[in-house]
Amino acid sequence: MSDTPDNAGAIPAETEADLTGVAARVAPKPEVEKIGGRKLKPSTLMMGHGYDPSLSEGSLKPPIFLTSTFVFPNAAAGKRHFEGVTGKRPGGAEGLVYSRFNGPNQEILEDRLGVWEEAEDALAFSSGMSAIATLFLAMVKPGDTIVHSGPLYAATETLIGRVLGKFGVKWLDFPAGATREEIDAVMTEAATGNVALIYLESPANPTNALVDVEAVAASRDVIFKGEKPPIAIDNTFLGPLWFQPLKHGADIVVYSLTKYVGGHSDLVAGGVLGSKEHINTIRTMRNTIGTITDPNTAWMLLRSLETLELRMSRAGENAAKVCGFLRHHPKVERVAYLGFLEDEPGMERQADIYRRHCTGGGSTFSLYLKGGERESFAFLDALKIAKLAVSLGGTETLASHPAGMTHLSVPDARKQALGITDNLVRISIGVEDPDDLIADFEQALETI
């Protein structure tokens, strides 16, 4: 990836000179990643990493590069770039080519996304689902099997079961909170075929159940001999602040950047992070089908990354306070909030996963009301501050009814098996005043 808009992926000076005899373009200033031996934190690097203002007329922030194509410095460079774009040479283009493949805003964004989880490489996509779909298309072929945790986001389950299923892709799943023994049983059954990908979502949407990624990785390493299928995980609910799966055995991390990373409910985008080897495979597919994010959205995400830690921290603090109120309300059956796992009977295994994997309880949780759809709808319709809308991770508080909205397409029997019940309301807490939110939830509960 490039460091700056003007030299994104430029051919090294000695290589370009050897090819053309023409001096290389101006190099960016060296990145400042350490000061006095101290490694700078991601929240600091978000203010300038991957961008040199001197190469863009001194602009403090990266300009938005609204262009469909880029001029090559010479023909040899153009050939070299296309060797990377087509996958003939790994690593992608060594320069800017065409906006279906890369662009300055997208490359700076990808550099900064990788910083949070210390990933070797990253890619940005037009939506979270386009990221997931591109991942699957890059990794899976007819006859292969996908092993996944459940539940998954409904569109992901639809993609696996109904879309890829039409092309002969099979799947096996285990519940998000599965034990090592349960995971081993599914892996062993799957290993009789060709498992191309292990796909996880943790916390599960919308139940908030955690997957033991370390147990999944250990099971994979024992059961699969020879080449091992990569483990990919949707980290949208907790990442990158409260959970970093690459440190716990995952190979690829997927994001709906629409959520916390975008954080203002004004864009749609996705991201994939991981090793250079896996990212190169996914990049080749992205280059072919054109699922890259656009430059304007990439620019907006760069803006949002500067306040990511602040927004997530405030939302997390708010959620802890709001959930503390909700858990004792007489009209509430249960609050599925990760911060409560240590105190909940029967949740010892989930609490153990939380201690090993997570650094915070997040700000999205499931509220189980006493009653069913009627009570859930009455509560949702009475909210005055919280907005009745799908999605999560924005500055505002959102509430929705998964069984009747985001997971409506999931068969009823599977919804019941996965705990997606009519009395479940999913809530994403924003950055409003927490006491105001408590007042809103209290008055809405009184209408039930």
N, C-alpha and C positions, 0 to 999 in steps of 0.2 A: 504493500500500500504506500501511497505517497505521503510526504510530509506537508506539502503545501499545494495550493492550486496550481501554481506556475510550473512546478517541476514534478507533478504527481507521477510516480513510477518512472522517473526519467532513467535512461540508460546511464550506467556509471561512466564517468569522464573518460577513463582509459578505454572502455569498450566502444563508446561512440567515436572516439578519436581513431581507433583501429579500423572501424567500419567505414568511416566517411572522411576522416581527416579534418572534420569540422569541430571546433571547440564545443564542449558541452554547455548546456544552459547554466545559468547561475544557480548554485546550490543554496539550500535554505540554511539558516543559522542552526547550529547544533541544538538538539532538544535539551532542555533543562529538566532532568528527572531526579537529580540528587543535588543537595546543597550540604556541603561539609560532611559528606558521608550519610546524610539523612535522606532516605527515600521519600519523595513527595507523595502525599495521599491523593487518591483519585479526585476528591473534591477540589483540590488545588489544580491538578492537571486539566480539569475540565475547562479552565479559563483560557487555555492557549495551546494545549497539546495538538501537534499535527499541523500547526499553521504558523507561518512566518509573515507578519504584516508587511515587511519590506518588499515582498514579492507580489503584493497586491496593492500598490500605490499607497502603502502605509495605513490601509484600512484596519481599524482595531479589530473588527469582526470580519470573518470571511464573507465576501460578497456572495450573492446568489448567482450561480453560473447557469443562466437560462439559454442553453445552446443544445442543439441536437448532435453536433459533431465537432471534432477538434482537428486542428491543422497539425500534420506531422512535420517535424523539423527536417526530415529527409526521407527518401524512399526506404532506405535500409532500416530506419527506425520504425516505419510503418509495418514492414514485414515482421520485425521483431515483436512489435506489439500484438499483431494478429496471431503469431505463434502462441502467445500466452492466452489470448482470448479464445482461440479454438481448442485449447487443451493440448496442443502439440508439444508445448513446453509447460511444465507445472508452474504455478505461482501467479497466473493471471497476466494481464498486460503490464508492461513496464512503462507505460505512459497513457495519456488520455486518448481514447479512440472514438467512442460513440456512446451516447447517453443510455443506450440499452445495456451497456457493459459496465461503464464506470463514469465518474465525474468528480470534480474537486470536492463539492459539498458531501457527496456520499463517502468519499474516501477519508475525509477528515472525521466524519461521523463514525466510520468503522474503526478508525484508529482509537477514538475515545471510548467506544463501546468495549473494546478489548481490554482497556485499562482496568475496569472495575473488577474483573475476574481473573486478571493476568492471563488472558487467553492469547494464544499465538496469533490468531487471526479472527476476523469477524466480517459478516456481510449484512447489508441492510436491504429490506424488502418492502414492497408496496403495502403489505398488511401482515398481521400475524399468521393468518391462514395461508397466504402466499408463501411465507417462509416455511411453514410446515409442509405444504404441498410440494414445494421444490425439494425439501429435504427427502421426503418419501420417494419422489420420482428419481432422485439422484441415487438413492440407496437400494431400491427394491425393484425386482423384476418379476414377471409372471411365474407362479409356482413357489415363490418365496413366502416365508411366514414372518409376521410382525408379532412380537410379544409385547404386550403393553399393560400398564396398570389401569385400574378403573375406579371411579369414572374419569373420563376425559371430557374436555370441552365438547359439546354436542357436535359441532361442525367437524372436529377431529375424528370423532367416532364415525360420523357419516362418511368422511373421506376414506377411512380405513375399510369399513364394512360394506358400504354401498358403491363407492367409486372404484377403489382399488380392487374390491372383491369381484367386480365385473371383468377384471383382467387376470383373474386367477391368483390373486394374492390372498393368503389365508392369515388368520390371526388367532391368538390365544391370549387370555388376559388373567390377571390376578387382582384381588382387591387392593386398593391403595395401602391399607394397613396390614398387608399380609406378613406373616412370619417368615423366617428363613426357610422353614420346612415347606410352607405353602408355595413360596417362590421356587424352591428346588423342584417341586412336583410339576409345576407348569413348565419350567425350563427343560426338565427331562423329557416331558412329552413333546415339547416343541423341537427338541434336538434330533428327533427322528426325521425331521425335514431340514430344509435349508433356512435357518433364521438369519435374515438380513439386517434386522434392526430391533433393538429393544427400546421402546418408547415409554417414557414416564411423564407424569404430571404431578407435581407436589408443591403445595397442597393441592388436593384434587378439587376440581371445580364441579359442583359448588359446596361439597360436604366439608372441605377443609381438612380432610384426612391426609396425613403425611405418609410418603413412601420412604422406606429405608433404602436409600440409594447405595449405601455401603454394603448392605446385605445382597442387593441385586447384583452389584459388581462382583462380590465374592462368589455368588452362585454361578454367574456367567463364567468366571475364570476357572471354576472347578468342573463344570458340566461340559463346556464346549472345548474340544481339543483343536489344535491348529489355529486357524484364523478365527478370532472371536468377533461376534457381532458388536458394533458400537452401541453404546448407551446414550440416547438422547433424552433430554428432559425439558419440559416446558416450565420455566422458572418465573413466569409472569407475576404470580401472586406475591412472591417474597423477594425477588431479585431486583437489582443486584445487592441491595443493602443488607437484607436479613438472611440471605442464603446464597452460597456460592458453590454450586454442584460440582464444578470441575475439581474442587479440593476433596470431594468425597467419592470419586470413582466414575463420574459421568465423563463422557468424551465430547459431547456436543450439547450446547445449551440454546434453547429456543425462547424467544420473547415476542409477545405482542407489545411493541414499543408504543402502541396507542395508549397503554395504561400508565403505569408509574413513570416510565422514562419520558414519554410525551407530557403526561401529567396535567394537561389543561383541557382535555376533552375537545380538542380542535384539530386533530390530525389522526390519520390511520397509517400504521407502519409496523414492520416486523424486523426481527434480527436473529441471526444465528452466530454463535461463537464456538470456537474449538481449536483443535490442532490444525496446522497448515495442511496436513494430508487430507483431513476430512473436509475442510473448507474449500480446498482446491476442487474436490469432487463436486461439491454443491455449487460452487461458482460456475463450473462448466455448464451445469444444468440451468442456472439462472441466466447465464449469457444466451442460452438457446431460446428459452421461453419468455425472457424479458420481464422478470418479476422484481426488478430493482425498484427501490423507492425513487421518487422524483427529487430534483434539487431543492425545490422550495420546502418540501417536507423535511428533507435532510437538514436544511438550514434551521428550521423550527426546532428540530430535535437537538441541534447543537445548543440553541438557546436554553432549552429545557434541561439539558444535562448540567448546566451551571448551577441549578437550584435543586437538583435531584435529592441530594442528601438532606437539605433543609426541609423540603416538602415531605419526604417520606418519614423523617424523624418526627415532625409535627403531627402528621396523620397517625403515626404509630402511638404517640403519646395520647392523642385524642381518643383513639380506639380503646386503649386500656381503661380510660376513665369512663367512657360510654358503656363498655361491656361490664364494668364493675357495677354500674347501675342496673343494667338489663338483667343480669344473672339472678337478681333477688326479686324481680317483679313477679307478682302472683299470676300474671297472665302469660308468663314466659315458661315454656317447658325446659328449654336448654339453650345455652349460648355456645356454639362451636367456635370458640376463640382460642388460638394456640397458646396464649398466655395463661390459660386456665388449666392446661393439661396436668400440671404437677399436682393440682388439688382434686382432680376428678377421679372417683372410684372407677376401676376397670379400664383406665386409660394409661396404665403404667408403661405399656410398650410404646404408645404414641409419645408419652413424656420422655422416654429414653431417646427416641429418634430426634425429638425437638432439642434435647440437650446436646446431642452430638452434631446436629446439622445446622441449627438455626441460631441467629444472634438477636432475634426479636420476633414478636408475635404477629407483626404485620398490622394492616388496618382494614382488611377485608375478612368478613366472618359470616357464619350462618346463624340466623336466629330462628329457633324452632318455637312457634307459638302454640299455646294450648288451643286446639281446634283443628281446622282444616282450611280449605280454600276460602270459604266465606270469611273467616277471621283474618286470614292473610290479606285478602283484598280490602277489607275494612280498614286494617292498619295502614296499608299502602296508600289508600285513597285519602286518609286523614293527615298525612304528612304535609307539613308547611315549609320546612327548610330543606329537608332531604328531598331530592328529586326522584320521581318514579321513572327510572331509565336503566337500561342494561349498560354494561361496561363497568369499569372500576379504576381506581388509581388516580382519579382527577383531583383537582383542588376542592371540588364540591362533593358533598355526601350524596351517594346514590343508593337506591333500594329497588329490588326487583323480585319477581316470583319465578325461580328457575323452572319449576315443574310446568308452569303455564306459559313460559316465555323462552328463555335460552335453551332449555332442554325439552321443549314440547315435542320435538321430532323423535326423542328417545322412546322406544316401546315401553308401555306402562309397566310390564313385568320387570324389565331391566331397571327402570327408575326406582321401583320399590326395593329391588335387591340392592341397589346402590345407595339407598337412603335419600333419594331425591323426592321428598314427600310434599303433599299439598300444604302442610303447615310450615314449610321452610321458606324463609325470606333471606335473600342474600343482601348484605349491606357492605358498602365500601365507604369508610369514613374519610372525610376531607380535612381541610385545614381551618374550618370555621372555629368559633369559640366552643369548647366542649360542653359548657353549661347550657348554651343555647340549644345544642343538639340534644342534650338530655331532656330539656324542656319539651322539645318537639316530639321525641319518642314517647315521653310520658303522656302527653295529651293524645297522641295517636293510639296508644294502648288503651286509654280510657274509653275509646269509641267501640271497642270490641265487646 
